[in-house]
Amino acid sequence: AYVPERVPTIDFKKILNSSYETLCVEILSVFCANGEEFTKETLREIAHEACKTFADDAIAPVKTLGRRGARGWVHACELHRGPTLSAEDASMQMAVRMMDRALKRRGKRGNVMCSTTGEEGGAFARVAAEMKNMDAWIVYPGDDGDVTEPQEREMTCHVEDHVHPVKVSECPDGMSDVDAVVIDVLNDEAFRLANGMVSANSANVARVLCFVPLFFHAYGQVRAKREEWGRPVVFSIPSSTFALEYAGHLARLMGLPITVVAACNANGAAHRAISLGELYKTDMVHTSSSALDVVVAENMWRSLYYATGSNPLILSELQDDFDEDGEVELPPKMTSELNAVFKSAVVSDELMYSTIQREERMGYLPCPQTAIAIAALELVEDIAEDVPCVALAVSHPSKFPTVIRRAVPQLSNGASHPTVDGMKGLFHRRRTCSLEELERSLRRDISAVTVLRS
């Protein structure tokens, strides 16, 4: 995975009062070194197009939940105001539009791939359906419990013939199984170049960079008074591939005074590295927060790169050991460097359900992943009571009706939203295969579509 060649610091106090659209332009422009392909004016056009798809001009408004035990003031940053009710909209709407512009500029068409537990795939399908220079391949595990019905419909109910959802059965490790096959296909250089293939997953560093403005946006809402600028804020992030956590790390490296909590479910991939100093693969635990069910937090390697002192040789050696043995113990200095930025906690299904119930009684209904972020704040130590905490509310609860009905039986419809209700009864349009068949099927159909488009 790539990391930026440099992470520039910025005087964030000059932009905190800006709109989200302006934050995207100012922050992303410092990573576009030559400024030729993506000038500020081009980024402004893309950001404007992306922000128009959101229901709320604030894009990601922060709501105050109140005091939670010894933790002090807790807030929720609602990242589910986009077209698919997911945090992924903020990144996908920007990054995919940037990809489409780059393809058009080069006079090329791309096959863009995304492996997903549901949230990334829906957000990708939604924006890709509007693009003119790509075919979108959305590959997701399709065993019971891997994705919810609303999540699947966001991927499979598009009528555009360049959107290709692929449902994969027999995936014991869920998205991690699917992701391994997609990575193998993308790593085949001859095949990738012949078919113009690009990743829309967070392996594409542009996808992660497009999350970074969210942290500045939320910080400015929580530390709203100018005299508070520069004081710390803690962000609790539902943890899966570590993409949002790495984006928070980049925001911190740019100068934003934040600490990041990786809020894990029982799979605990990021927790093992942060709290134990160990990376190792385990069998996947199927939980009620299925969007977080991963066994390897792939983007952790990016933060580990900075923990090595930006030494690629040390990181490469660790990665080789991990690939060979399935586990690696981090040097104490690296663990210490991680702990300066990150904290972590593992939240059980039982605690997740009780958190949904408590928050609903207090007037706020979180999705399962958001409940894990809220609960993690009460498990993590060494957070001062006067430091505000922000849980990222990454999905609307209507996308997880079974979990919500179980947690709050009086909500017979499991929460609702017009976007979710509007998809009910629509045709699914998708390919299906087993995990064993996936690589051969992808190669055949991607090649066929490339020929068809030529």
N, C-alpha and C positions, 0 to 999 in steps of 0.2 A: 504494500500500500504506500502511496506517495504521501509526503508531508510538504508543506510550503518550504521553499528554499530559505525563507526568512519569515519571521513573525514580527512585523513592525509594531512598535508601540505608538499609540495615538493619544492625543489630548482629549480624552472622552468627555471632559466637561464642556467642550465646545459643541458637542452634538447631542447631549442627553435630552435636550428639549425638542429635538427634531421629530418629525413624523417617522413612522416605521419605513415608509418608502425612501425617505432621505437617508435613514440609517443604513439601509441596504446598499445604497449608492456609495456612501462615504466609506463604509467598512470594506465592501468587496473591491472597491477601486484600488485600495492599497495592496491587494494581492495580485492585481493585474499589472504585472511589472512593466511591460512595454506599452500598454495602453492603446495598442493599435486595434486589436480585435474587439476588446470591450472597453471603449472609452466611457467616460462618465455619462455622456449623453446617451450612449447605447444602453448602459446599465440603468439609467433613469427610465428609458422607454420600457425595458423589460420589467423593472420593478413596478411601474405603473400598471402594466398589463396584468402582472401577478396579483397585485393588491386589489384590483377590481373584482377578482373572483371571490373575495372574502365578504362575509355578511356584515362585518363590523369594521368601521374605519380604523379603529384602534388595532386591528389585526390580532393582537394577543393581550386583551385587557387583564389586569390583575385585580382579583377580588380578595378582600380581607375576610378570612374565616374566623379570626379571633385567637384568643389564647388557647394553647393546648398543653396543659400540665406545666412542667418546668421549662418548656420550650419557648415560652413567650409568644409573640405575635407570629401567626402563620398565615400565609397568603396562598392563593392558587392563581397561577398564570394560565389563562385559558387559551390553549393552542388549538382548540377545536372549532374555530370560527370560519375555517376554510371550506371549500366545496365538498370535501369528503369527511369533514368533521374530525380531522386528524392533524396532529403536529406535523406530519410528513408533508402536508400541503405547503407550509411555509418554505420548505427546502425544494420540493419538487417543482412548484410553480415557477421558481426562479431558475433552478439548475437545468430543467428540461427545456425551457425557453432559450437558455444560453446555448445548449447543445444544438437545438434546431437552427439557431442563427449561425452557429459555426459551420454546420453542415451546408446550409444554404450558401454561405460565403465561399465555401470550397467547391460548390457545385456537385455535392455528393448526397447520397442517401445512406442512412445508417440503420443497422439492426441493434436496437438498444434493449438490454436485458436487465431484468430485476427479479431477484429471488426474494420471497417475502413470507412473513407470517400473517399478512393481511393488510396492515396499515400502509406500508410502503406501496404495495401493489395497487391498492385502490387510488391513492394519490397520483401514482405514476400513470395509471390508465386514464384518469380524468384529464390530466393536462396533455398527455400524448395524443389523445383523441382529437385535439385541436391542431396538432402539428402537421406539417406538410412534408417533412423531409426525413421521416423515420418510420420504421415498423417497431412496435413495442411488444416485447415478449415478457409476460408476467408469469413466473413459475412459482407455484405455492404447494405446500403439503396439504393433501386432501383427506387425510384420515379423520375420524370423528374427533372433534374437539380442537383440531389444529387451527381452524379459522371459524368465525361465526357466520351465520347466514347473511347479515348485512355487509360484513367485510367481503364475502365472496361475491355478492351481487355488485358491489362497487367495481370489482375487477371484470366481471363476466357479462354485464348487461349493456355494454356499449355496442352500437350497431356499426361503427366504423370498421372497415375491413383491414385496417393496419394495426388493430389492437388484438393481440393473440394471447389470451390467458391459457395457461397449461396447469391442469390439476393433476397432482402426482400422488398416487397411493403407495402404501407399504413403506412408510418413512418412519422407522422406529425413533430416530432422533429429530423428527420434524424438519424445521427449516434448515437445521445444520446439514442434514442429508442432501436436501435440494441445493443448498448453497455450494456444497462441495462439488457437485456435478457442474453447476453453472460456472464456477471458478475454473474447473478443468477445461471446459469449452472455451472460455475467454483466454485462458493461458496458451491455447494452441495458436501460436502466432500466425501460421500460414492460413488457418481457417478464419481467424479474426480479421486479418487484412483482406482476405478474399471476399468477406461478407460485410465489411465495414462495421464491425461490432464494437459496441461501447457499453459500459456498465452504468446503470442508473442507481445501483446500490451505493451505500456509503463508502465502498472501496474507491469510488470516484471522489476525489478530494473536493471537487466543486460542490458536491452534495452536502458535505460537512460544513464547508465555508458558508453556505447559504443558511445554516442554522445560527451562525455566530451573532447576527444582528438581534436575534430574540433576547439574548442575555442583556445587551445594552438597553433594549426596549423595556424589559421587565425591571431592570435595575432603576431606570429613570422614573418608573411609576412608584416603586417602593421607597426609594430615597428621593422623594419629590421636592424637598426643600434644598435650595442651593448650598446651604451650610452643611447639609448631610452628605454631599457628594464627596466621595473618597472613603466613606465609612463602609465596613464590610456588609455583605449579604450572603446568605447560604441558599444554594439552589439544590433541591432534592429532585432527582431525575429517575423515572422508571427505567431500569437498566436492562438492555437486551444486547445489542451489538456494540454498545459503548459509543455510538456516533454522537449523541447529544452531549454526553460527558466530555468527549474530546473537543467538541465545539465550545463547551464551557471552559475547558483548559486553554484553548486558543484565546478566548475572550480575556482570561486572566493574564496570559502572556502579553496581550496587547495593553494591559494596564488596568483592567476592571478588577476591583478588589473583592473577589468572590471565592467562596469555597464550594466544592461540588460533592454532593452525596450521591453515590450510586445505590439506588434502592432496588434490591434484587428480590426475585421470588425464590422458591426453593432450589432453583438451578444454580444460583449463586456464583455465576462465572466471574463477574468483576470483583465480588467480595473476596474470593480466594486470593486474588492478586493484591488487592489493596490492604486487606486486614491480616492476611496470612503470609504474604510474600511468595505465593505459590501459584503457578498456572498448571492445571491438569484437566484432562477431559474426563467427563463422567457420562453415564447413561442419562438421557433426558428424563426429567420428571415432568409429566403432564400436569399442569396446574390450571386453576381457574383464571389466571392472568395469561392466557395463551400467547398473547402478542410478545411476551417476554421470555417465552420458552426457547432458549438457546443454550448450548453447552460450551460455546467458545465465543468470547467477546472480542471479535476480530479487531475492532478499532483500538483496543487496549494497547496493541503494539505501537500505535502512533504516540500515545502518551508515554509509553516506556522508552521511546526514542529520546524524548527530552530528559527522562530520568537517567539515561546513560551519559548525559552531557552532550547530546547530539552526536554520539559516536556510532556510526552505522556498523562498524565491525563488531562491537560488543553486541548490538542488537541482532545482527545476522547470526552470530554464534548461538545466542539464546533461541532464536527461531529454528535453527537447524536442530538443536537438541530437542525442542518441543515437537517438531515434525517427526523426529526419529523415535522418541520415547513416549510422546503423548503427555509429557509433564516436564516442568522445569522449576527450579527454585531460584528466586531472584536474589542477587547480592544485597546485603543489608543496606548499602548506600542507596540503591535504586528504590527499595521499599520505603526508605526514609524520604526520598524525593517525591514519591507518589503520595505519601501521607501528608506532605506539605500542601498538596492541592486537593486531595480526595479523602472522603470518609465513605464508609459503606455499612450496609446492614442487610440482613436476610429477613424477609417478612413471610410468614406462613400463610397458607390459604385461610386458616382460622382467624388470624389477626386481620387479614385483608377484609374478610366478610364483616367482622365486628367493626372495623373502621368505616366501611360503607354504611352500616346501620347507624353508627354514632353520628357521622356527618349528615346523613339524611334527617335524623331527628333535629339536628342543629340548623337545618335549612339549606344544606348543600349536598347534591348527589354526585359523587365522583364515579368515574369508570373504575374497573378493577385495577388498572395500572396506576391511575392517579391515587387510589386508596393506598397502594403500596408506597408511593412517594410520601404521602402524609404520614403513614405509620412509621416509616423509616426514620423520620425526624425525631420520633420519641424514643427510638432505640439507640441512636448515635449519641455518644458522649462528647464532651469538650466543645459544646456550642454555647457561647455566652447567652444569657437570657435576654440581653438587650439587643442582640443581633437578629434582625428580621429574617424569617425563613420563607422561601418560595417553593412550593411544590408545583412542578410542571403538570398541568392537567392536559394530558396528551390526546385524549379521545373523548367524544361525547358518550355518555352512558347508554344511549339508545343502541349503540353498536354491539352491546353485550347483554342482550335481553335475558338470557338464561341466568347469568350470574346475578343481574339486578333483581330478577324475580325471586331468586333464592334468598338473596340478602334482605330484600324488602318486599315480602309477599303481597302487601297491600297495593303495590304498583303492578296491577295485573298485566299491563302491557309491557312491563320491563323498562319503563321510560319510553318516550317517543320523540321523534323529530320528523318534520316534513320531508327531509332528504331521504331518510330511511324508509318512511312510509311510502314515498313515491316510487321506490324500487320494487315493492312487493308485487309478485305475479308476473314480472317481466321475464322474457326468455333468457336463459343462460346460453352464452355463446362461448364455448371453450373446447380445447383439446384435453384428452385424458390419457394417462399412461401410468405404468408402475415405475417405481424408482429404478428398477433394473433396466427398463426400456428407455429411460429419460434421455440419456446422452445420445443414443442412436437416433431417437425421434427428433430431438432438437437439431442435430446436424442435418438430417434429411430435410426437415421443413424450412429451416433457415436458408439452406442452399436453394431450395425451390423458390422461396419468396424472393431471394436476391435475383434469380434468373427472371422471375415474373416481372419485377420492377425495372429490369434493365432495358 
